[in-house]
Amino acid sequence: MKIIKWIKKKQSSLPFKIKIFLMSFVFMFVFFLLFYRILFEVMMSGFKEQQQEEIISKAEMLSALPSINELQVNEWLEKLVIEGERIRFVDSSGQIKYETSSEYKVDFPDTLYVTEPSFHREKENEYMIYTYRFPFTANHFSGSIEVSRNMKLLINQMIKPMHPLLLWGGVAAAMLSGLVSFFLSRQLLLPMREMIHTMKRIRQKSLKERMPLYNRNDEIGHLSEMFNEMMNELEGSFNQQKQFIEDASHELRTPVTILEGHLNLLNRWGKDNPEILEESLRTSTHELNRMKQLVLTLLELTRSEVEEKTLPKEIINPYQKLIQLIEDFKPVYPEVLFSIREGEKDVAILIDGDRFEQIFRILVDNALKYSKSEEVSLGVTKNFEQISITVEDKGIGIADEHLPYLFNRFYRVDKSRSREQGGTGLGLSIAKNLVEKYEGTIEIESKKGEGTSVIVSFPAIYIS
């Protein structure tokens, strides 16, 4: 158990390429051993069958001797016998007439006279003996021929030279496989090392560092592309958050500075002057309300961003919702002409009703505050599988250079006028966030001096 724990502890600290080398080496070595074992068994099976056939053939060949002459038989048998083999001629009484052997080294099987051919495998003390007995009659001799072979001796002689060859061949194959795996893993892990170096540079320098792109259409190439894309998104998000903090600090700094100035004024001598006291209190209350509105809007924006994907949804008719929205705005802005264009009345989208109202209250409120328009019109159209809702005003319009930044937090086309009108610069960011959470899109089209159109699109829902 201590050895296993030690191995686990050591392998956890090894580089990945060394682990691949060791695993490949062990795998190939074990595979080679198994292959060698299977090959050995196949060879042994074939070798034993071959030996059995040779023994039978030799016994039948000996039975064809033309005569039994002791001098001739002994001479022939000494020429025919091979290492690990014994040949006997046994008479009908079971006595050995002739016997020749070479490195046989065992004393069994016992002598036996047979009248029918027979083949036997006999094992004793780890020795395997193949014996074939064949009846034989020639001249005045009648008996049987017995050919026995010590298979263990023959097998050892055959496989003894193979052991070192197979062993070192297995080690060489395992080493070669391990080295190939080592160099392949080195090449395959090159992008990983580049990624690690890039991460270190990012930590030491900036988020602008990127991985080199590999011109290969495989997982490694896709990995480098995805890493760089992720870093682009991360850098953009980081810059956006940085800008958000700077803008929020700037927005809060102004009312705080005003409040501090008026409090200092009151503390020095203004509290004894009713006019200054009243003006300071009025201004402080106004700035405090602006701060409160800004904080509440920031909380709403944060909540809309972290809100879970399982948002409440219901099937609503956007046309009916817009009619209700116009009725809510009319008493507040009696001087503005609200209208809803003829369009798709019997359509449906999947969205929370309160969120739908929040989105379009923001858009209509922006149109009224910043466009100086005396007319706001809304409309619903169907385009293929999309339902588009348009909020259009006839106001002062927005210059082209401002359009790409309108959804950025705290962005204002005219900052001084926006502050006077109580805007925080977060409304469009909140609207865009909510629209995208319900799988919709939002875009703004505008021409300076002609007006602005905001188009919000959602997937259509069909009701039977």
BELBEL-V53683 format. One record per residue. SS is DSSP state (alpha for helix, beta for strand, coil for the rest). Layout:
ss
SS
SS
This chain:
ss
coil
alpha
alpha
alpha
alpha
alpha
alpha
alpha
alpha
alpha
alpha
alpha
coil
coil
coil
alpha
alpha
alpha
alpha
alpha
alpha
alpha
alpha
alpha
alpha
alpha
alpha
alpha
alpha
alpha
alpha
alpha
alpha
alpha
alpha
alpha
alpha
alpha
alpha
alpha
alpha
alpha
alpha
alpha
alpha
alpha
alpha
alpha
alpha
alpha
alpha
alpha
alpha
alpha
alpha
alpha
alpha
alpha
alpha
alpha
alpha
alpha
coil
coil
coil
coil
coil
coil
coil
alpha
alpha
alpha
alpha
alpha
alpha
alpha
alpha
alpha
alpha
alpha
coil
coil
coil
coil
beta
beta
beta
beta
beta
beta
beta
coil
coil
coil
coil
beta
beta
beta
beta
beta
beta
beta
coil
coil
coil
coil
coil
coil
coil
coil
coil
coil
coil
coil
coil
coil
coil
beta
beta
beta
beta
beta
beta
beta
coil
coil
beta
beta
beta
beta
beta
beta
beta
beta
beta
beta
beta
beta
coil
coil
beta
beta
beta
beta
beta
beta
beta
beta
beta
beta
alpha
alpha
alpha
alpha
alpha
alpha
alpha
alpha
alpha
alpha
alpha
alpha
alpha
alpha
alpha
alpha
alpha
alpha
alpha
alpha
alpha
alpha
alpha
alpha
alpha
alpha
alpha
alpha
alpha
alpha
alpha
alpha
alpha
alpha
alpha
alpha
alpha
alpha
coil
alpha
alpha
alpha
alpha
alpha
alpha
alpha
alpha
alpha
alpha
alpha
alpha
alpha
alpha
alpha
coil
coil
coil
coil
coil
coil
coil
coil
coil
coil
coil
coil
coil
coil
alpha
alpha
alpha
alpha
alpha
alpha
alpha
alpha
alpha
alpha
alpha
alpha
alpha
alpha
alpha
alpha
alpha
alpha
alpha
alpha
alpha
alpha
alpha
alpha
alpha
alpha
alpha
alpha
alpha
alpha
alpha
alpha
alpha
alpha
alpha
alpha
alpha
alpha
alpha
alpha
alpha
alpha
alpha
alpha
alpha
alpha
alpha
alpha
alpha
alpha
coil
alpha
alpha
alpha
coil
alpha
alpha
alpha
alpha
alpha
alpha
alpha
alpha
alpha
alpha
alpha
alpha
alpha
alpha
alpha
alpha
alpha
alpha
alpha
alpha
alpha
alpha
alpha
alpha
alpha
alpha
alpha
alpha
alpha
alpha
alpha
alpha
alpha
coil
coil
coil
coil
coil
coil
coil
beta
beta
beta
coil
alpha
alpha
alpha
alpha
alpha
alpha
alpha
alpha
alpha
alpha
alpha
alpha
alpha
coil
coil
coil
coil
coil
coil
beta
beta
beta
beta
coil
coil
coil
coil
coil
coil
coil
coil
beta
beta
beta
coil
alpha
alpha
alpha
alpha
alpha
alpha
alpha
alpha
alpha
alpha
alpha
alpha
alpha
alpha
alpha
alpha
alpha
alpha
coil
coil
coil
coil
beta
beta
beta
beta
beta
beta
beta
beta
beta
coil
coil
beta
beta
beta
beta
beta
beta
beta
beta
coil
coil
coil
coil
coil
coil
alpha
alpha
alpha
alpha
coil
coil
coil
coil
coil
coil
coil
coil
coil
coil
coil
alpha
alpha
alpha
alpha
alpha
alpha
coil
coil
coil
coil
coil
coil
alpha
alpha
alpha
alpha
alpha
alpha
alpha
alpha
alpha
alpha
alpha
coil
coil
coil
beta
beta
beta
beta
beta
beta
beta
coil
coil
coil
beta
beta
beta
beta
beta
beta
beta
beta
beta
beta
coil
coil
coil
coil
